[in-house]
Amino acid sequence: MVSTALSLAAPAALTISTSSLVAAFLEGRKATTLATYRQGLEDFRVFVNAKDVDAAAALLLGRGHGEANRLGLAYRANLVGRKLAANTVNNRLAALRSLVKLAGTLGLVPWKLEVENMKAEAYRDTKGPGTSAFRRMVDDLDGRLDAKAKRDRAAVRLLHDVALRRGEVVLLNVEDLDLEAGTVAVVRKGRTEKTKLSIPAPTLSAVKAWLEARGPEAGPLFVNFDRSKKGRRLTGTSLYRIVRDLGAKVGTKTRPHGLRHTGITTACQRAAENGIALEEVLDFSGHANVKTLMVYRDRERNVQGKLAALVAGGE
């Protein structure tokens, strides 16, 4: 692990209860945000070699503006030195910044943590495995009649056909479905209230087939089949492995977000063909900004490649 030359001796005792602060910081978070922040705080705890997260928070908050930011910079250097992805680094820094921000809001510290994010290249793989590979995955599942295959088919189709994120899929409950109306209520990224999304016929059929195998009782829509966790909610990690292994089986390398990428890329293509404005595709993709969708559209069109060919041809 990358080390720091900073002295991490305990600062002067704080006059605040960091355990209360950390509890308040984590309270009321969405499940996905909570998991990200918990992971970030725990990673920082390991970095400063504190006995627990509360002690790590006290160590940071008790240092003062300059020393705290110096510690934050050393932590960022540690994350980068471990060759973590830029998004991972930024998520962990965001957890610390948010904790300090809450402390400031409560009047506990008069400063901010100003350590900046790494620059991350957004959506490097915007196409995913492609429609052909997705069809092969579905065809493989269609050839099986076991309950696990029915579960996996429903999850895979929601990732691709409705462009749901992995976290959005695993957090679905049976109560979120309205089979008669053909809708599913989803808490989309960055939002707190559920949004009703229409489910296309093939996807709805897959969901119904899974419900027949699962049973109609309330609770997590997608459950685990592992002996030790049978009946529990399927985790994001498990869904990642399901998609990865299914892709490998049909000769492609993919992940849940890759299927979502393929669905969004196809949506951008079909929108252009049917005179639908790109802004209207936002309802499908769940993005906050149309600029994000332009990445999908422009990379699918390969404008850069076409211009490069024109330049080369002009020699």
C-alpha positions in Angstrom: 0.0 0.0 0.0 1.2 3.5 -0.7 2.3 5.2 2.5 2.4 8.8 3.6 5.1 10.7 5.4 2.5 12.6 7.5 2.4 12.1 11.2 -1.0 10.5 12.0 -0.8 10.9 15.8 -4.1 11.6 17.4 -5.0 15.4 17.4 -6.3 17.2 20.4 -9.5 15.8 21.7 -12.6 17.1 19.9 -15.5 18.6 21.9 -17.9 16.8 19.7 -19.2 13.2 19.4 -17.9 11.9 16.1 -20.0 8.8 16.5 -23.1 11.0 16.6 -21.8 12.9 13.6 -21.0 9.8 11.5 -24.4 8.3 12.4 -26.1 11.5 11.3 -24.0 11.6 8.2 -25.1 8.1 7.1 -28.7 8.3 8.2 -31.4 8.5 5.6 -29.1 7.7 2.7 -30.2 5.7 -0.3 -28.9 2.1 -0.1 -26.4 2.6 -3.0 -25.1 5.9 -1.6 -24.9 4.4 1.9 -22.8 1.5 0.7 -20.5 3.9 -1.2 -20.0 6.2 1.7 -19.5 3.4 4.2 -16.8 1.9 1.9 -15.1 5.2 1.6 -15.0 5.9 5.3 -13.8 2.4 6.0 -11.0 2.7 3.4 -10.0 6.0 5.0 -10.0 4.3 8.4 -7.5 1.7 7.1 -5.3 4.4 5.6 -5.0 6.3 8.9 -4.8 3.1 10.9 -7.7 4.1 13.2 -9.5 1.6 15.4 -12.9 2.4 13.9 -14.6 4.9 11.5 -15.5 7.2 14.4 -11.8 7.5 15.4 -10.9 8.2 11.8 -13.4 11.0 11.6 -12.1 12.5 14.8 -8.6 12.4 13.4 -9.6 14.3 10.3 -11.9 16.8 11.9 -9.6 17.6 14.8 -6.7 18.7 12.6 -7.8 22.1 11.4 -8.0 23.4 7.9 -4.4 23.1 6.6 -3.5 19.8 8.3 -6.8 18.2 7.3 -6.4 19.1 3.7 -2.8 17.9 3.8 -4.1 14.6 5.1 -6.7 14.6 2.4 -4.1 15.1 -0.3 -2.0 12.3 1.1 -5.0 10.0 1.1 -5.8 10.9 -2.6 -2.1 10.1 -3.4 -2.5 6.8 -1.7 -5.7 6.0 -3.7 -4.0 6.9 -7.0 -0.9 5.0 -6.0 -3.0 1.9 -5.6 -4.1 2.4 -9.2 -7.8 2.6 -8.3 -10.2 3.9 -11.0 -10.8 7.6 -11.1 -14.4 7.2 -10.2 -13.5 5.1 -7.2 -11.0 7.7 -6.0 -13.6 10.5 -6.5 -16.3 8.5 -4.6 -14.0 8.1 -1.6 -13.0 11.7 -1.6 -16.7 12.7 -1.9 -17.5 10.7 1.3 -14.8 12.7 3.2 -15.9 16.0 1.8 -19.5 15.4 2.6 -18.7 14.4 6.2 -16.7 17.6 6.7 -19.5 19.6 5.0 -22.0 18.2 7.5 -19.6 19.0 10.4 -19.4 22.6 9.1 -23.2 22.8 8.7 -23.5 21.9 12.4 -20.9 24.5 13.4 -18.4 21.9 14.5 -15.6 23.0 12.1 -15.1 26.4 10.3 -13.4 25.0 7.3 -13.9 22.8 4.2 -12.1 19.8 2.8 -10.9 21.2 -0.6 -9.1 18.2 -2.0 -10.2 18.0 -5.7 -11.3 15.0 -7.7 -9.3 13.3 -10.3 -10.3 14.0 -13.8 -12.3 11.0 -15.0 -13.0 10.0 -18.6 -16.7 9.5 -18.7 -18.3 6.5 -20.4 -15.2 5.1 -22.1 -17.3 2.1 -23.3 -20.6 3.5 -24.4 -21.7 0.7 -26.7 -21.4 -2.3 -24.4 -21.4 -5.7 -26.0 -23.8 -4.8 -28.8 -27.2 -5.9 -29.8 -26.0 -9.2 -31.4 -24.3 -10.3 -28.2 -27.3 -9.3 -26.1 -29.5 -11.5 -28.3 -27.2 -14.4 -27.9 -27.4 -14.0 -24.1 -31.2 -14.0 -24.2 -31.3 -16.9 -26.6 -29.1 -18.9 -24.3 -31.5 -18.2 -21.4 -34.6 -18.9 -23.5 -33.2 -22.4 -24.1 -33.4 -23.2 -20.3 -36.5 -23.7 -18.2 -35.1 -23.6 -14.7 -36.0 -20.8 -12.2 -32.5 -19.3 -12.2 -32.6 -18.9 -16.0 -36.0 -17.2 -15.7 -34.7 -14.8 -13.0 -31.6 -14.0 -15.0 -33.6 -13.4 -18.2 -35.8 -10.9 -16.5 -32.9 -9.1 -14.9 -30.9 -9.0 -18.1 -33.9 -7.6 -20.1 -34.5 -4.9 -17.5 -30.8 -3.8 -17.8 -31.0 -3.6 -21.6 -34.6 -3.0 -22.6 -35.4 -0.4 -19.9 -31.8 0.8 -19.4 -31.9 0.2 -15.7 -28.7 0.4 -13.7 -27.4 -2.6 -11.7 -28.3 -1.0 -8.4 -31.8 -0.1 -9.7 -32.5 -3.7 -10.7 -31.4 -5.3 -7.4 -33.4 -2.8 -5.3 -36.7 -3.6 -7.1 -39.5 -5.1 -5.0 -42.5 -7.1 -6.2 -44.6 -4.2 -5.0 -42.9 -1.9 -7.5 -44.5 -3.8 -10.4 -47.9 -3.1 -11.9 -48.3 -6.0 -14.3 -51.7 -4.9 -15.5 -50.4 -1.5 -16.4 -47.1 -2.9 -17.6 -45.0 -0.5 -15.4 -42.3 -0.7 -12.8 -41.6 2.0 -10.2 -37.8 2.8 -9.9 -35.8 5.2 -7.8 -33.4 6.5 -10.5 -29.9 7.7 -9.8 -29.8 11.1 -8.1 -33.5 11.1 -7.2 -35.4 10.3 -4.1 -38.9 9.5 -5.4 -39.9 6.5 -7.6 -40.6 7.0 -11.3 -43.0 4.8 -13.1 -41.4 3.3 -16.3 -43.2 1.4 -19.0 -42.0 -2.2 -19.6 -42.0 -3.4 -23.2 -43.9 -6.6 -24.0 -40.9 -9.0 -24.2 -39.5 -7.7 -21.0 -42.9 -7.9 -19.2 -43.2 -11.5 -20.4 -39.8 -12.3 -18.9 -40.7 -10.7 -15.6 -44.1 -12.5 -15.4 -42.3 -15.9 -16.1 -39.9 -15.2 -13.3 -42.7 -14.2 -10.9 -44.4 -17.5 -11.6 -41.3 -19.3 -10.6 -40.5 -17.0 -7.6 -44.0 -16.7 -6.2 -46.1 -13.5 -5.9 -45.3 -12.7 -2.2 -44.0 -9.2 -1.4 -40.3 -8.6 -1.0 -37.2 -8.4 -3.2 -38.1 -9.0 -6.8 -34.7 -10.7 -7.5 -33.5 -13.2 -4.9 -30.5 -15.4 -4.5 -30.3 -19.1 -5.2 -27.1 -19.8 -3.3 -27.6 -22.3 -0.5 -26.3 -19.9 2.2 -28.2 -16.9 1.0 -31.3 -18.5 -0.6 -34.3 -16.2 -0.6 -32.3 -13.1 0.2 -32.1 -10.1 -2.1 -29.8 -10.5 -5.0 -26.8 -8.2 -4.6 -25.2 -6.0 -7.2 -22.0 -8.1 -7.0 -24.0 -11.2 -7.8 -25.8 -9.6 -10.7 -22.4 -8.5 -12.0 -21.2 -12.1 -11.9 -24.4 -13.4 -13.6 -24.0 -11.0 -16.5 -20.2 -11.5 -16.8 -20.6 -15.3 -16.8 -23.5 -15.3 -19.2 -21.6 -13.1 -21.6 -18.5 -15.3 -21.4 -20.7 -18.3 -22.2 -21.8 -16.8 -25.5 -18.4 -15.4 -26.4 -18.5 -11.8 -25.2 -17.1 -9.7 -22.4 -19.7 -7.6 -20.7 -21.1 -6.4 -17.4 -24.5 -5.0 -16.3 -23.6 -1.5 -17.2 -22.5 -2.7 -20.6 -26.0 -4.0 -21.3 -27.4 -0.6 -20.3 -24.9 1.1 -22.6 -26.1 -1.1 -25.5 -29.8 -0.3 -24.8 -29.0 3.5 -24.6 -26.9 3.4 -27.8 -29.8 1.6 -29.6 -32.3 4.1 -28.2 -30.2 7.0 -29.6 -30.1 5.3 -33.0 -33.8 4.6 -33.1 -34.6 8.1 -31.9 -32.7 9.6 -34.8 -34.5 7.3 -37.3 -37.9 8.1 -35.9 -37.5 11.9 -35.5 -37.4 11.8 -31.7 -35.3 14.6 -30.2 -32.3 13.5 -28.2 -33.6 15.4 -25.2 -36.6 13.1 -25.1 -34.3 10.0 -24.8 -33.4 11.3 -21.3 -36.6 9.7 -19.9 -35.4 6.4 -21.2 -31.7 6.6 -20.1 -32.3 8.3 -16.7 -29.5 10.8 -17.3 -29.7 14.3 -15.9 -28.0 16.0 -18.8 -28.4 15.6 -22.6 -24.6 16.1 -23.0 -24.1 12.6 -21.5 -26.3 11.2 -24.2 -24.4 13.0 -26.9 -21.4 10.9 -25.9 -23.4 7.8 -26.9 -24.6 9.3 -30.1 -21.3 10.8 -31.2 -19.3 7.6 -30.5 -21.8 5.5 -32.3 -21.6 7.8 -35.3 -17.8 7.8 -35.0 -17.5 11.4 -36.1 -13.9 11.5 -35.1 -13.0 8.5 -37.3 -14.8 10.0 -40.3 -13.1 13.3 -39.9 -9.7 11.5 -39.5 -10.4 9.6 -42.8 -11.2 12.9 -44.6 -8.0 14.5 -43.3 -5.9 11.5 -44.3 -7.5 11.4 -47.7 -6.6 15.1 -48.3 -2.9 14.4 -48.3 
